[in-house]
């Protein structure tokens, strides 16, 4: 199956700092990538849809100024959590849509802890 | 509004004891129904995509089926390594390619 990587896998930061998470599709090109957030023992909640070369589409209730998304190439999307606070602590997971199979493949996730 | 409901919330099976997980959905237009497996602390792993009622797909001990209102994931003679959370998601043809996930079924298979 297709492989999607995320970096870093785990990050701890102080309140008020910004954190960037990278999502890469390793063996296919992805015009569309998605960012999800998952709370403990809960399902995945879609935050935004990232389209290569255009602005991201955010779900209702997601602050676009806090969660900056950039999709600069067909294999890379980034999520920057700006001025992070403890309530932003969560498990962030990206997925990339393989156009050929119309399947979303997920990255391994990034555990963010804001102190 | 799209809705995805999975049952049971949790399931405990003895090794070799077959069972089924259910995913009921409401969607204006189904583009696809997806099954994923998620291990603790990891991202979901793709299992199957189903597109139309009557479709079935198999992979090892897993078999997924689809009707117009629900999907089943049948697990035949499970092994402890099948223990995981199984997630169902639908893709609405009117909502682009985003996935709407159910809350999942947490499966534990004991030796």
Interface residues (C-beta under 8 A of the other chain):
Chain A: X1 X4 X6 X32 X34 X42 X43 X44 X46 X49 X91 X93 X95 X97 X101 X102 X103 X104 X105 X106 X107 X108 X109 X111
Chain B: X32 X34 X36 X41 X42 X43 X44 X45 X46 X49 X87 X96 X97 X98 X99 X100 X101 X102 X103 X104
